């Protein structure tokens, strides 16, 4: 049979061990959260790079659209004596359709963008709080 004093001493140590384990798990959750926030920061830096690329893409598109307008002018001049109204209407309809479809796509993309890693960060914060972390 085990000595009652040894039993009390071992029971007194158990809560201390569990508290230490809880603090350790809380620290690990805090470390994981910090790492994910760092990852988010790095991704945001990449977003800045992508914005720069987007700017240059817009410049390229502007030049392309300018070329398309000039081509439209050439088409109108070519059909000026025969079917200038039909050519003009078809060009306007084509450009308007492409513009509207592009606008719908941009609007769809803008509405669908979630905040980066938001749900993961919230869950890690909950885990840390549940485990008694600071």
Backbone bond lengths (Angstrom), bond angles and torsions (degrees), N, CA, C in turn:
res aa  C-N    CA-C-N  psi(-1)  N-CA   C-N-CA  omega(-1)  CA-C   N-CA-C  phi
1 X - - - 1.447 - - 1.520 109.23 -
2 X 1.320 114.99 144.14 1.459 120.75 -174.47 1.522 110.58 -82.95
3 X 1.285 115.47 145.70 1.460 122.93 179.95 1.535 109.22 -66.77
4 X 1.361 120.37 129.62 1.471 122.77 -179.48 1.522 113.00 -60.69
5 X 1.300 118.27 -29.96 1.466 119.86 179.04 1.522 110.58 -70.40
6 X 1.320 118.03 -39.03 1.462 121.71 177.60 1.526 110.72 -66.79
7 X 1.324 116.61 -37.48 1.461 121.36 179.09 1.521 109.99 -64.23
8 X 1.338 117.51 -44.58 1.466 120.47 178.64 1.529 110.86 -64.34
9 X 1.286 117.48 -39.18 1.459 121.27 -179.94 1.516 111.16 -65.51
10 X 1.335 117.61 -40.71 1.465 119.89 179.50 1.523 111.08 -69.96
11 X 1.353 116.84 -34.24 1.465 119.31 177.76 1.527 110.78 -69.92
12 X 1.294 117.99 -31.91 1.462 121.48 179.02 1.522 110.42 -70.29
13 X 1.327 116.83 -29.86 1.458 119.95 -179.95 1.517 111.80 -76.87
14 X 1.305 120.37 -29.28 1.457 123.03 -176.39 1.525 113.21 -59.49
15 X 1.341 119.70 -48.98 1.460 117.43 177.97 1.520 112.41 -59.68
16 X 1.295 118.29 -35.70 1.453 121.16 177.86 1.518 111.39 -63.93
17 X 1.306 116.49 -39.89 1.460 120.71 178.96 1.527 109.77 -66.58
18 X 1.326 116.55 -44.72 1.465 119.56 179.88 1.522 111.53 -65.13
19 X 1.336 116.67 -37.69 1.467 119.00 177.06 1.524 110.81 -64.33
20 X 1.330 115.52 -41.52 1.467 118.92 177.98 1.520 111.08 -63.74
21 X 1.326 116.01 -40.91 1.460 120.23 178.88 1.530 110.64 -64.24
22 X 1.328 116.23 -41.00 1.470 119.66 177.43 1.518 111.27 -62.12
23 X 1.333 116.46 -43.56 1.462 119.98 178.63 1.525 111.15 -64.19
24 X 1.332 116.17 -39.14 1.462 120.44 178.34 1.530 110.72 -63.43
25 X 1.319 116.30 -45.24 1.471 119.62 178.68 1.530 110.82 -65.15
26 X 1.339 117.11 -38.12 1.463 120.31 176.33 1.516 111.51 -62.47
27 X 1.331 115.79 -40.46 1.464 120.03 177.80 1.522 110.81 -65.24
28 X 1.317 116.55 -42.47 1.470 120.11 178.23 1.524 111.46 -62.17
29 X 1.345 117.05 -40.69 1.467 119.99 177.44 1.524 110.65 -65.01
30 X 1.338 117.38 -38.47 1.464 120.68 178.00 1.522 110.64 -65.02
31 X 1.325 116.34 -40.48 1.466 120.21 177.84 1.520 110.27 -63.52
32 X 1.330 116.60 -44.31 1.469 119.78 179.13 1.525 110.44 -62.09
33 X 1.338 116.74 -41.08 1.461 119.77 179.25 1.520 110.52 -63.37
34 X 1.320 117.09 -41.81 1.466 120.56 178.58 1.515 110.94 -61.58
35 X 1.329 116.23 -41.53 1.460 120.09 -179.93 1.531 110.97 -64.72
36 X 1.298 116.65 -39.93 1.469 119.53 -179.98 1.528 110.29 -69.53
37 X 1.334 117.16 -37.30 1.466 119.35 175.94 1.527 110.31 -63.92
38 X 1.322 116.66 -38.51 1.455 120.47 176.46 1.522 110.65 -63.50
39 X 1.306 116.34 -42.21 1.457 120.46 176.81 1.527 110.52 -60.30
40 X 1.340 115.83 -41.88 1.460 119.78 176.95 1.514 112.44 -60.48
41 X 1.338 116.20 -40.21 1.463 120.56 177.95 1.519 110.65 -63.09
42 X 1.314 116.07 -42.97 1.462 119.53 179.10 1.523 111.51 -64.56
43 X 1.307 115.87 -38.23 1.464 119.16 177.96 1.526 109.77 -65.98
44 X 1.331 116.85 -39.42 1.460 119.40 178.05 1.525 111.53 -63.30
45 X 1.332 116.86 -34.59 1.464 119.46 175.06 1.525 110.54 -63.49
46 X 1.307 115.83 -37.51 1.460 119.39 177.17 1.529 110.46 -67.29
47 X 1.320 116.33 -32.75 1.462 119.87 177.17 1.527 109.67 -62.97
48 X 1.336 116.45 -39.58 1.470 119.62 177.86 1.529 109.67 -61.30
49 X 1.325 116.08 -41.50 1.466 120.11 177.68 1.525 110.32 -63.21
50 X 1.323 116.24 -41.29 1.459 119.86 179.37 1.525 111.80 -66.23
51 X 1.339 117.07 -33.59 1.462 120.30 176.82 1.522 109.78 -63.83
52 X 1.327 116.15 -39.75 1.460 119.59 176.45 1.530 110.49 -61.72
53 X 1.328 114.98 -43.42 1.466 118.75 177.14 1.523 110.69 -62.85
54 X 1.327 116.20 -37.64 1.462 120.54 178.75 1.520 110.64 -63.33
55 X 1.321 116.70 -40.72 1.459 120.34 178.26 1.524 110.54 -59.18
56 X 1.325 117.09 -46.85 1.460 120.09 178.80 1.527 111.32 -66.68
57 X 1.319 116.74 -31.99 1.465 119.74 175.22 1.520 110.30 -65.46
58 X 1.320 116.93 -40.38 1.459 120.58 177.98 1.522 110.65 -62.81
59 X 1.327 116.48 -41.03 1.464 119.63 177.61 1.531 110.37 -61.98
60 X 1.340 115.82 -43.67 1.470 119.62 178.51 1.531 110.81 -63.33
61 X 1.329 116.69 -40.69 1.468 119.84 178.18 1.524 111.13 -65.63
62 X 1.305 117.14 -39.03 1.459 120.29 177.81 1.533 109.86 -58.87
63 X 1.326 115.31 -45.89 1.468 118.55 178.75 1.526 110.96 -64.13
64 X 1.315 116.27 -39.43 1.466 119.83 177.36 1.519 111.92 -64.43
65 X 1.331 117.27 -42.65 1.461 120.43 178.14 1.519 111.54 -65.77
66 X 1.304 116.61 -36.66 1.457 119.70 176.20 1.525 110.14 -61.51
67 X 1.316 115.54 -42.43 1.468 119.61 176.62 1.527 110.62 -62.95
68 X 1.338 117.26 -40.37 1.469 120.21 179.12 1.528 110.74 -63.56
69 X 1.314 117.36 -39.75 1.466 120.44 178.19 1.519 110.52 -64.44
70 X 1.311 115.61 -42.65 1.460 118.27 179.01 1.535 111.02 -64.92
71 X 1.321 117.06 -37.10 1.471 119.90 175.89 1.524 109.72 -63.90
72 X 1.352 116.42 -40.47 1.462 119.81 178.23 1.527 110.57 -61.66
73 X 1.313 116.45 -40.36 1.471 119.72 177.44 1.517 110.68 -62.24
74 X 1.317 116.48 -42.61 1.470 120.37 178.26 1.526 110.64 -61.76
75 X 1.354 116.83 -41.20 1.477 120.33 178.53 1.527 109.57 -62.99
76 X 1.325 117.04 -44.44 1.466 119.90 179.21 1.527 111.59 -62.27
77 X 1.306 116.72 -42.22 1.472 119.43 178.68 1.519 110.19 -64.43
78 X 1.333 116.80 -39.10 1.469 120.80 -179.68 1.531 110.97 -63.09
79 X 1.334 117.44 -41.14 1.463 120.81 -177.56 1.533 112.35 -99.43
80 X 1.300 118.39 18.42 1.457 121.94 -176.60 1.524 112.87 -58.10
81 X 1.301 117.84 -41.52 1.458 120.61 -176.68 1.525 113.37 -85.33
82 X 1.324 118.94 -20.11 1.467 119.60 -175.14 1.531 112.56 -108.13
83 X 1.312 118.27 -66.53 1.474 121.76 -174.03 1.521 112.01 -130.76
84 X 1.307 117.79 51.08 1.467 119.73 -175.25 1.527 112.24 -65.20
85 X 1.336 119.03 -36.06 1.470 121.09 -179.85 1.523 111.09 -68.21
86 X 1.319 117.20 -43.38 1.462 120.79 178.35 1.531 110.28 -62.91
87 X 1.319 116.77 -44.31 1.462 120.52 178.85 1.529 110.58 -62.05
88 X 1.331 117.31 -43.24 1.465 121.13 -179.89 1.527 111.40 -64.53
89 X 1.342 116.34 -44.82 1.467 119.96 -179.99 1.526 111.06 -63.41
90 X 1.314 117.79 -42.83 1.462 120.76 179.48 1.532 111.59 -64.81
91 X 1.320 116.84 -40.22 1.455 119.53 177.88 1.526 111.44 -64.81
92 X 1.331 116.68 -44.82 1.469 120.45 179.02 1.525 110.75 -62.92
93 X 1.315 117.16 -43.98 1.464 120.91 -179.91 1.529 110.54 -62.71
94 X 1.295 117.00 -42.46 1.463 120.32 179.11 1.513 112.34 -63.42
95 X 1.325 117.09 -48.01 1.461 120.62 179.67 1.527 111.35 -65.91
96 X 1.319 117.66 -40.48 1.468 120.75 179.65 1.532 110.76 -64.45
97 X 1.307 117.39 -41.14 1.467 120.96 179.04 1.521 110.88 -64.10
98 X 1.324 117.05 -47.03 1.467 120.44 178.88 1.522 111.53 -62.43
99 X 1.319 117.16 -41.48 1.458 120.83 178.49 1.516 112.57 -63.94
100 X 1.330 117.00 -42.65 1.453 121.29 179.57 1.526 111.03 -65.09
101 X 1.320 117.62 -43.61 1.466 120.75 178.42 1.535 111.30 -63.42
102 X 1.308 117.12 -40.29 1.462 120.67 177.91 1.527 110.63 -64.64
103 X 1.331 116.85 -41.14 1.461 121.04 178.74 1.530 110.68 -62.71
104 X 1.335 117.68 -43.45 1.464 121.11 178.44 1.528 110.79 -61.09
105 X 1.306 117.22 -40.55 1.463 121.39 -179.26 1.532 110.65 -66.66
106 X 1.315 117.13 -44.17 1.465 120.40 179.41 1.521 110.38 -63.58
107 X 1.309 117.76 -43.01 1.465 121.86 178.62 1.527 110.74 -61.66
108 X 1.317 116.37 -41.92 1.461 121.45 178.51 1.526 111.24 -63.08
109 X 1.318 117.06 -43.90 1.461 120.72 179.01 1.523 111.78 -66.08
110 X 1.323 117.32 -38.51 1.461 121.25 -178.93 1.527 111.40 -67.04
111 X 1.301 117.47 -37.83 1.460 120.83 -179.33 1.520 112.42 -74.43
112 X 1.310 118.01 -26.40 1.461 121.80 -174.27 1.527 113.27 -88.67
113 X 1.311 119.60 -3.97 1.463 121.39 -174.25 1.525 111.27 -79.44
114 X 1.326 118.04 111.96 1.468 120.40 175.31 1.530 110.67 -85.36
115 X 1.326 116.43 162.55 1.462 120.06 175.29 1.518 107.96 -70.64
116 X 1.297 116.19 137.17 1.451 123.00 -173.05 1.531 111.95 -63.62
117 X 1.315 117.15 121.97 1.467 125.40 175.38 1.521 113.62 59.33
118 X 1.307 120.16 19.81 1.463 122.01 -176.15 1.527 111.41 -60.51
119 X 1.308 117.78 -47.91 1.460 120.57 -177.83 1.525 111.08 -64.65
120 X 1.305 117.68 -39.32 1.463 121.02 179.79 1.517 110.70 -64.86
121 X 1.329 116.98 -44.36 1.466 120.47 179.25 1.529 111.47 -63.26
122 X 1.316 117.37 -39.40 1.461 120.58 179.04 1.527 110.60 -65.00
123 X 1.328 116.85 -42.19 1.454 120.30 179.75 1.524 111.56 -66.43
124 X 1.316 117.17 -40.16 1.467 119.15 177.58 1.524 111.19 -65.25
125 X 1.316 117.50 -37.13 1.464 120.54 177.41 1.527 110.26 -64.91
126 X 1.331 117.26 -40.80 1.466 120.74 176.78 1.521 110.62 -62.99
127 X 1.335 116.41 -43.37 1.467 120.16 178.78 1.523 110.74 -59.63
128 X 1.324 116.16 -45.28 1.458 120.42 -179.30 1.519 110.32 -62.83
129 X 1.336 117.81 -42.00 1.465 120.76 179.81 1.517 111.07 -66.31
130 X 1.325 117.64 -40.44 1.472 121.29 179.84 1.527 111.40 -65.20
131 X 1.312 115.44 -32.65 1.459 119.04 -178.74 1.524 112.57 -86.19
132 X 1.333 116.74 2.53 1.459 120.51 175.19 1.516 113.72 84.32
133 X 1.325 117.44 18.77 1.464 120.89 177.74 1.510 110.74 -75.70
134 X 1.333 115.86 167.94 1.471 120.04 179.85 1.490 111.64 -90.68
